[in-house]
Each structure stands twice: as structure tokens, then as C-alpha cells.
Amino acid sequence: MFDFDEEIDRHGDGSVKWNHFGPDILPLFIADMDFRAPQVIIEKLVEKARFGVYGYQLYDELNKLIARWLRRQYKCEADEQWIVLLHALVPGLALTTSMREGSVLIPVPSYTGILDAPVKTGRRSIWSPLKNEDEYYQPDFDDMRHKAEADTRMMMLSNPHNPVGRVYKEEELREFSRFAKERNILVISDEVHSDFIYENKHIPFFTLDDYAYNNSITLMGPGKTYNVAGLPFGFAVIPNKNIRREFKKAAYAISESGVMHAAVAEKAYDGSCDDWKRELMVYLKGNRDFLEAGLKKISSDIKFPHNEGSYLQWIDFSRLLGEENPYRWLIKKARVAMSEGAAFGESDANGRRNNHVRLNFATTRARLAEALRRIEAALNA
Ligand SMILES: Cc1ncc(COP(=O)(O)O)c(C=O)c1O
């Protein structure tokens, strides 16, 4: 049994989460967890650190390990040659946008690293708001067909979806693929949260159909699952040889990770952390349910989608707070820091809004309870 209830004091650890605001603010922003990484990973890092020689690494074994993990995890075909190792996902996202001229279609809201990627490489983004029907978010394919332009050659997806917590169903993914095929679009599928599934089943984009197999780049990594984002590491799965060649060319300057990072990845994908992961998922699902019940108890005017995957909860405070910016209100009045909705390109048919915040529930249940208590007290003040 792992103790996810242990309160680790992260003040002074140099983390963004616990050191950006003052000590009186409870931080529930950014996407890292307040849990210690699995012991197997810690021991591997200590062993590597003690060894004392940190030369250039041979990564072939890691490619094999990751391909084997993909086959085991998703019962899919996966060849070690398809894997391109990366120094984290964010640079991977950015470089994909340099692979095609033209505009990039992004369903919004969406993870900031996805929104930023085309901006950094001078590509134009086209945002297509997800449809929100009674707090159930779905891709709006009519809107996408309407908005995509003749020069739209790329689409960037997040699945499980950060920030709305959807795990796309097979029919939805197939429709993405159909749409992409109609327009000859290359699909970038960011699946860094793919281990956090409470409902539905995660389907890696490249496994979907022939078009997806030949026209997509799927990005994954251990950063979220094992809380090792500070040891950046990720990989792309690219079955198509030509796209892989193009990607490797674009990735030349960033493709290699470090000794310690590779050591972590080895443990993440060789199966030795599977028990820890299983227990983590049980704890996080408990947190999700606890949070949902707590928010409902505070007020039926706090609106939120049911989270199917990830540890990020998208919450709409607009019925309670009206025009007030909920992010600022929560910091000022409740002393709880979440992520600001507008950063995710929150928008609807009427344009940009700022009704939401994103709450990270990968913390101890006691801290979640404290956050709920603070929010309730602020609303009643
Ligand atoms: C959807 C998504 N992709 C990528 C990242 C960042 O990945 P990395 O730390 O490997 O760059 C995050 C972090 O929050 C994320 O939520």
C-alpha cells in the first residue's frame, strides 16, 4: 500500500506550484502531483547518481521497452522504429507545427502548450469551440468543417482532454480521423494524460484506422503518470516512415534526453511501477468523486463536467460570480490558486470568456477538503 495521504511540504522545493504564491495560498494549479514518485524510480535515480559517470546514452533499449509497453497496454501493433524519443512533450508539440505550412486547427478550450505551439512557429491557429451540452463537452465537427480553411494542414488534439477531462470515444476519434482525411490534415494527438482513465477506454490515435496510422503523430510520456515532469522526457509514436523522417529532421536540435530522465523512463515502461500506478488511480478516482460531491454540496450553481480522465477539473463559476474573474476571486477571497480559464482559450460562439478555472485534484484528500472549505467560507462571507 502506498500512502497518498502523506502531506509532503513542498514549500522551498523550488516547484512552481508551491512557491509561486505565498504560504497562505493553497495551490491547485499547474499539472504536477503532490505525491512522491514510486520508490522504484527514486531508487533507480539514486543508483544512477551514485554511479557517477554520466556520459552519452544509448537509447535503443528504451525504444524497445516503450514499443513493448504500448503493445501490452493498448493491445496494438507498435514497432520500436516508430518511437522517437523527445526531451518532453512541449518542444515536441512546437516542432510539429513547423512541419506543415498553413493554419492549425485546435478544438478549444485546450492545453496552453498546444495553443502556444503554432504561435511560437508563426502558424495561424483556428479555434473550434467544443460543444458544451449540459456540461458534456464534445467536438463540434460542423464547426470544424465550417472553420477549416484551404490551407489548414494540421490539427492538434488533447486526449484525455486537458482541461475538460473528456476521454474521447472511438466514434468521436473516428470522426476526427474522417474529417482529417477529407482535408488531408496531419493530426497531432497529445496523450500525456493517457494513464488517467476513469471512464471509457483510452485509444491511442495512431491505432484508430489506416488514415490515422499514416497521418498522425501521437505524443506520450511518463511526466504526469509518475510525477516526474521535472525530469522531462517524452516520445512520439509515428508509424508512417515519411512523417517520421520529417519529424526527426525537425526534432534534430531537441531529440535527446538526459541520463537520469532515461533511467526514469526505463522504470516507467518496464512494468515495475504498475502496482503504484494502479493504487494511484484508485486514489485519484476517489479524489474526483470527493471533489464532485463537495462542489455540488457547496452550490448547484457551480457547474462542471464529469471528469472521465486526467486529474484536472474544469469548473464554471459564472453563475455564482457573474462578471467577476473566478481565478482572481478564488485567490483573493478563498486563498486557493487554480489555473485561469482564459489561458486555455476558453471561448464559445460569442467569443472569449473567462468563466472557468481548472483545478488540479492530484493532491491529498485533506488538502482537497481544505480547498472546498475555503471556497465555501468565501462564498458565505
Ligand atoms: C496535455 C499536456 N501536454 C503536455 C504537457 C507537458 O508535457 P511536458 O512536461 O512533457 O512538456 C502537459 C502538462 O500539463 C499537458 O497537460
The ligand as an ORCA input file, in Angstrom:
! r2SCAN-3c Opt
* xyz 0 1
  C      -1.862     17.926    -22.435
  C      -0.473     18.201    -21.961
  N       0.562     18.021    -22.795
  C       1.832     18.250    -22.422
  C       2.130     18.691    -21.148
  C       3.534     18.965    -20.761
  O       4.348     17.863    -21.031
  P       5.913     18.004    -20.799
  O       6.109     18.374    -19.364
  O       6.430     16.632    -21.129
  O       6.415     19.033    -21.727
  C       1.088     18.916    -20.248
  C       1.360     19.457    -18.912
  O       0.498     19.921    -18.217
  C      -0.234     18.645    -20.649
  O      -1.275     18.811    -19.815
*
